Amino acid sequence: MSHDHPDLQVKVIPTTDGQTVALICSSSCPLTEEPAVYIWYQNREVLYQDWSPWYQQLVSSEEAVRYSCAIKGYEDLRAPEVSVDSVTRSCFKVTYAKGTMCSNKQTSEEEPCSITYPTELHVQRSPTANPNHVRLTLKGLEDLHSAEVCVYDENCWSGNYVSRRICALEGSSVNISSEYSYPNYQPTSKLWLKIKRRVKEDVKEPLKAEGRVKYHDNMKNQHILTISNLKKDDSAEYTFTLLDDHRWVWSDSPGVTLVVTGLKVELSPSAVVTEDQRVTLTCSTSCPLTDNTNYIWFFNSRPLTPTENHNKHLVLDPVSSQHAGSYSCAVRSHNNISSHVKTLTVQSKRGQWTPAAAAGVRAALLVIIPLSVFCWIRKKRTSGQPPTNETHIHMEQLNPGPVYEEVSAPPTD
């Protein structure tokens, strides 16, 4: 029987589109395994495991779908289940299977509870009875960070990041933006730091503007860090720092979390299936890309038709021998970045169809059947009886139709 880990939870993070949220498997204590392997569950069924703590897809309102996570090796210590009830531009509502998040409102922590969270936080200044004091009001959660504001006047150092969480494809480029303000005197220099979180000690590395790293400082009160040809090792936290006479005068922390992911094709229920089954192919990533991402699917190195290639899921229902072959996927905005090839094998109900076997059968039919027709016609002519229309073989029947149309099995002799 599984038990819930008090330090492990599924955090729900709003996205900028106002229609979806992101999920992350979070622990309040440092993990000894580096990197840890996270296991995700949907309605208590294992979905997948990956090194990234982020759930691979953005989630919309699905009250009947519950999510949980665990660390590999500690599967019995799962996070409490979470379902996303509603998502709007101003707030989102989630339900926790265990009432630990609402324990101060409930008589028992074992009861489920629902909470409505805001999607944005703002620090507001308002006058008080004492002119020497300023009241600060914070609305929301600690997972959501508000922009900094000056408490007493506008003459202070402050800053904010345009986006605090970025999921980018390996081999692509990314822009990390910081907006800031400063007093009457300007900083002497600006610097980005790359921070690798470690169990014993964080590793901080100053980023020099050279090679794959570029600084863009031609806009007022905005600084952009560009990293091109992203690699998996670029996954880290990035913070922006203003310096005055080689001293750090301001640094906005926590910074921007960047996760660099590749593309891979996953087949469900498996890579070897039987005819008439339903097969789902997923163009999978280690973190959720933006919700408006367009995907391209390739079958035997050829792109599929435009009507088939928008979604990260490709469904073959029912699957047939014509679908056997190699599949890969790519993101439309990065055509040169594609996944590795994954082979789908389709077994007939009386045998097995491998991609090579299916191609061999089609090639054999293209040779044997025309030869048989030629022999039959010759025999008829020698007997003085011309061939009739019914004996004509339509060659297009031997050629497979579009990959995702329902096609019949090849004709047998």
C-alpha positions in Angstrom: 0.0 0.0 0.0 1.4 3.4 -1.0 1.9 6.3 1.4 2.1 9.9 0.5 5.5 11.7 1.0 5.0 14.9 3.1 7.7 16.7 1.2 6.7 15.7 -2.4 3.9 17.5 -4.1 2.6 18.3 -7.6 2.8 22.1 -8.0 0.5 23.8 -10.5 2.0 26.7 -12.4 -0.1 29.1 -14.6 1.0 29.8 -18.1 0.7 33.0 -20.1 -2.0 31.8 -22.4 -4.7 31.8 -19.7 -6.0 28.4 -20.8 -3.5 25.9 -19.5 -1.3 25.3 -16.5 2.1 23.4 -16.1 2.8 20.7 -13.5 6.1 20.2 -11.7 7.1 17.5 -9.2 8.5 19.5 -6.3 10.3 18.5 -3.1 11.0 20.7 -0.1 14.1 18.8 0.8 17.2 18.3 -1.4 17.4 15.1 -3.4 20.5 12.9 -3.0 20.2 11.4 -6.5 21.6 13.6 -9.2 19.9 13.7 -11.5 16.8 12.2 -9.9 14.4 10.2 -12.1 10.7 11.4 -11.8 7.8 9.1 -12.4 4.4 10.6 -13.4 1.0 9.0 -12.7 -2.4 9.7 -14.2 -5.4 8.3 -12.3 -2.9 6.1 -10.4 -1.6 4.5 -13.7 2.1 5.0 -14.6 2.5 7.4 -17.5 6.3 7.7 -18.0 9.6 8.5 -16.2 12.1 11.2 -17.1 14.9 13.2 -15.6 13.0 16.4 -15.8 10.6 17.3 -12.9 8.2 19.0 -15.3 5.2 17.2 -16.7 5.6 16.9 -20.4 2.4 18.5 -21.5 0.4 21.6 -20.5 -2.8 20.7 -18.7 -6.3 22.2 -19.2 -9.5 21.8 -17.2 -10.0 18.1 -16.5 -11.7 17.4 -13.2 -11.8 13.6 -13.7 -8.0 13.4 -14.4 -5.8 13.2 -11.4 -2.0 13.6 -11.5 0.7 12.4 -9.1 4.5 11.9 -9.1 7.2 10.0 -7.3 11.0 9.6 -7.3 12.3 6.4 -8.8 13.3 4.0 -6.1 10.7 5.6 -3.7 7.6 4.8 -5.6 5.6 4.2 -2.4 6.2 7.8 -1.4 4.0 9.5 -3.9 2.8 13.1 -3.9 -0.9 13.7 -3.2 -3.1 13.5 -6.3 -4.1 16.8 -8.0 -6.8 17.6 -10.5 -7.2 20.8 -12.5 -10.8 21.9 -12.2 -10.8 25.2 -14.2 -8.3 27.6 -15.8 -9.0 31.3 -16.7 -6.9 34.3 -17.3 -7.4 35.6 -13.8 -7.3 32.4 -11.7 -7.2 28.6 -11.7 -8.8 26.0 -9.4 -7.3 22.7 -8.3 -8.4 19.9 -6.1 -6.0 18.0 -3.8 -6.8 14.4 -2.9 -5.3 15.0 0.5 -6.4 18.1 2.5 -2.9 19.0 3.6 -3.0 22.2 1.6 -6.3 23.2 3.3 -5.7 21.7 6.8 -6.4 25.0 8.5 -9.9 24.9 7.1 -10.7 21.2 7.5 -11.4 18.9 10.4 -9.3 16.1 8.7 -6.3 16.2 6.4 -7.5 13.1 4.7 -10.4 14.9 3.1 -10.0 16.3 -0.4 -10.0 20.1 -0.8 -10.2 22.7 -3.6 -8.3 25.9 -3.8 -8.6 28.8 -6.3 -5.2 30.5 -7.0 -4.5 33.8 -8.9 -2.5 33.7 -12.1 -0.6 36.9 -11.4 0.7 38.6 -8.2 1.2 42.3 -7.6 2.8 44.2 -4.7 0.6 47.2 -4.0 1.5 50.4 -2.1 -1.1 52.2 0.0 -0.8 55.1 2.5 -1.2 54.4 6.2 -2.1 56.5 9.2 1.6 56.8 9.9 3.3 58.8 7.1 6.6 57.0 7.9 5.2 53.6 7.0 4.1 51.9 3.8 1.7 48.9 3.8 2.6 46.1 1.3 -0.2 43.7 0.3 0.7 40.4 -1.3 -2.0 38.4 -3.0 -1.3 34.8 -4.0 1.2 32.0 -3.5 4.9 31.7 -2.9 5.2 29.8 -6.2 4.2 32.9 -8.1 6.6 35.8 -8.0 5.5 39.4 -8.3 7.5 42.2 -9.9 9.7 44.2 -7.5 8.5 47.7 -6.5 10.2 50.6 -4.7 8.9 51.0 -1.2 9.5 54.6 -0.4 10.2 56.2 -3.8 11.1 55.4 -7.4 14.8 55.9 -6.8 15.9 52.3 -6.2 17.1 49.1 -7.8 14.3 46.8 -9.0 13.7 44.3 -11.7 11.6 41.5 -13.1 11.9 38.7 -15.7 9.6 38.5 -18.7 9.2 34.8 -18.1 10.6 32.7 -15.2 10.2 29.3 -16.8 11.4 28.4 -20.3 11.2 25.0 -22.1 13.4 25.0 -25.3 14.5 22.5 -27.8 18.0 21.2 -28.0 19.8 22.8 -30.9 17.5 25.9 -31.0 18.1 29.4 -29.6 16.5 31.1 -26.6 16.1 34.7 -25.4 16.0 35.3 -21.6 14.8 38.8 -20.8 15.1 41.0 -17.7 13.4 44.4 -17.1 14.9 46.6 -14.5 15.1 50.1 -13.1 17.9 51.9 -11.2 18.5 55.2 -9.3 19.9 58.4 -10.9 23.3 56.8 -11.5 23.7 54.0 -13.9 25.4 50.6 -13.2 28.9 50.3 -14.6 28.2 46.8 -16.0 25.6 44.0 -16.4 26.1 40.3 -16.0 24.2 37.1 -16.2 24.9 34.2 -13.9 24.3 30.5 -14.6 23.4 28.6 -11.5 23.4 24.8 -11.2 21.5 23.7 -8.1 23.4 21.0 -6.2 22.7 19.1 -3.0 25.8 20.3 -1.2 26.5 23.6 -2.9 25.2 25.6 -5.8 27.6 26.2 -8.6 27.5 29.8 -10.0 29.1 30.6 -13.4 29.4 34.1 -14.9 28.4 34.1 -18.5 30.7 35.9 -20.9 29.2 37.3 -24.1 31.1 35.1 -26.5 30.5 32.1 -28.7 27.0 30.8 -28.3 26.2 33.5 -25.7 25.2 37.0 -26.7 24.2 40.1 -24.7 21.6 42.6 -26.1 21.6 45.9 -24.2 20.3 48.3 -26.9 16.9 48.8 -25.2 16.0 51.0 -22.3 15.7 49.3 -19.0 15.8 45.8 -20.6 18.6 43.3 -21.0 18.4 40.1 -23.1 20.5 37.1 -22.9 20.6 34.9 -26.0 22.0 31.4 -26.1 22.1 29.6 -29.4 22.6 26.0 -30.4 21.3 24.9 -27.0 22.7 21.8 -25.3 21.3 19.7 -22.5 23.9 21.1 -20.1 22.4 24.6 -20.6 19.5 23.5 -18.4 20.0 25.7 -15.3 18.8 28.8 -13.5 19.8 32.2 -14.9 19.9 35.4 -12.9 20.6 39.0 -14.0 22.9 41.2 -12.0 23.7 44.9 -12.1 27.2 45.9 -10.9 28.7 49.2 -9.7 32.5 49.5 -9.6 32.8 45.7 -9.7 30.4 45.2 -6.8 27.0 43.4 -7.0 24.5 46.1 -6.2 21.4 44.2 -7.3 20.5 40.7 -8.4 17.0 39.4 -9.1 16.8 36.0 -7.5 15.3 33.4 -8.0 15.9 33.8 -11.7 14.7 32.1 -14.9 14.6 28.3 -15.0 15.6 26.9 -18.4 15.0 23.3 -19.3 16.5 22.1 -22.6 14.8 19.1 -24.1 15.0 16.9 -27.1 12.3 15.3 -29.2 11.4 11.6 -29.1 8.6 9.4 -30.5 6.7 7.2 -28.1 4.3 4.5 -29.2 1.4 3.3 -27.2 0.5 0.5 -26.4 3.9 -0.6 -27.9 6.1 -0.6 -30.9 4.8 -4.1 -32.0 1.0 -4.2 -32.4 -1.6 -6.3 -34.2 -3.8 -5.2 -37.1 -7.1 -3.3 -36.1 -5.6 -2.1 -32.9 -5.5 1.6 -31.9 -2.0 3.0 -31.9 -1.0 6.5 -30.5 2.3 8.1 -31.4 3.4 11.0 -29.2 6.1 13.6 -30.0 7.4 13.8 -26.5 9.5 16.4 -24.7 10.9 16.5 -21.1 9.1 19.8 -20.4 5.9 21.4 -21.8 6.4 23.5 -24.9 4.1 26.4 -25.6 0.5 25.4 -26.3 0.6 26.8 -29.9 3.5 24.6 -31.0 2.9 23.0 -34.4 4.4 19.5 -35.0 5.4 17.8 -38.2 5.2 14.0 -38.6 7.4 11.9 -40.9 6.6 8.4 -42.2 9.6 6.6 -43.8 11.4 10.0 -44.0 8.5 11.7 -45.9 6.3 14.4 -44.3 2.6 13.5 -43.8 -0.1 15.7 -45.2 -0.7 19.1 -43.6 -4.0 18.1 -42.1 -2.3 15.3 -40.1 0.7 17.2 -38.6 -0.5 19.8 -36.2 -0.8 17.8 -33.0 1.9 16.2 -30.9 -0.3 13.0 -31.0 -0.7 10.9 -34.1 -3.5 8.3 -33.9 -3.7 5.2 -36.2 -7.1 3.7 -35.7 -7.4 1.0 -36.9 -3.8 0.3 -37.6 -3.0 -1.9 -40.7 0.1 -3.3 -42.4 0.3 -0.1 -44.5 1.2 1.8 -41.3 4.3 -0.4 -40.6 7.5 1.6 -41.0 9.6 4.3 -39.4 8.3 7.5 -37.8 9.9 10.7 -36.6 8.6 14.1 -35.6 9.8 17.8 -35.6 8.6 21.2 -34.5 7.5 23.4 -37.4 9.4 26.5 -36.2 12.6 24.4 -36.0 12.5 22.2 -39.1 16.1 21.1 -38.7 15.5 19.7 -35.2 13.8 16.4 -35.4 13.5 13.2 -33.2 15.2 9.9 -33.8 13.4 7.4 -35.9 11.1 4.9 -34.1 9.9 1.8 -36.0 6.4 0.5 -35.8 5.8 -3.2 -36.5 2.3 -4.4 -37.4 1.4 -8.0 -37.0 -1.4 -9.5 -39.1 -3.8 -11.7 -37.3 -2.3 -14.7 -39.0 1.3 -13.7 -38.9 3.7 -10.8 -38.5 4.2 -7.8 -40.7 7.5 -6.1 -40.3 8.3 -3.1 -42.4 10.7 -5.1 -44.5 8.3 -8.0 -44.8 5.4 -5.7 -45.9 7.6 -4.1 -48.5 8.8 -7.5 -49.7 5.2 -8.8 -50.1 4.3 -5.7 -52.1 7.3 -6.1 -54.4 6.6 -9.8 -54.9 3.0 -9.1 -55.8 4.1 -6.4 -58.3 6.2 -9.1 -60.1 4.1 -12.2 -59.7 0.7 -10.9 -60.6 1.6 -9.2 -63.8 3.5 -12.3 -64.9 0.5 -14.5 -64.1 -1.8 -12.1 -66.1 0.7 -12.2 -69.1 0.7 -16.0 -69.1 -3.1 -16.1 -68.8 -3.6 -13.7 -71.7 -1.2 -15.6 -73.9 -3.0 -18.8 -73.1 -6.3 -17.2 -74.0 -5.0 -15.9 -77.3 -3.6 -19.2 -78.3 -7.0 -20.7 -77.7 -8.7 -18.0 -79.8 -10.6 -16.4 -77.0 -9.8 -12.7 -76.4 -9.5 -11.6 -72.8 -12.6 -9.9 -71.2 -12.8 -6.7 -69.1 -13.4 -8.7 -66.0 -10.0 -10.3 -66.2 -8.2 -6.9 -66.3 -6.1 -6.3 -63.1 -6.1 -2.7 -61.9 -2.5 -2.0 -61.0 -3.5 0.8 -58.6 -4.9 -1.9 -56.3 -1.4 -3.1 -55.8 -0.1 0.3 -54.7 -0.8 1.3 -51.1 -3.1 4.3 -50.8 -2.5 7.3 -48.5 -0.9 6.1 -45.2 -3.8 7.2 -43.0 -6.7 6.0 -45.2 -8.3 2.7 -44.5 -6.9 0.3 -47.0 -7.7 -3.4 -47.6 -5.1 -6.1 -47.4 -3.1 -6.9 -50.6 -4.9 -9.2 -53.0 -4.0 -12.8 -52.8 -3.6 -15.2 -55.7 
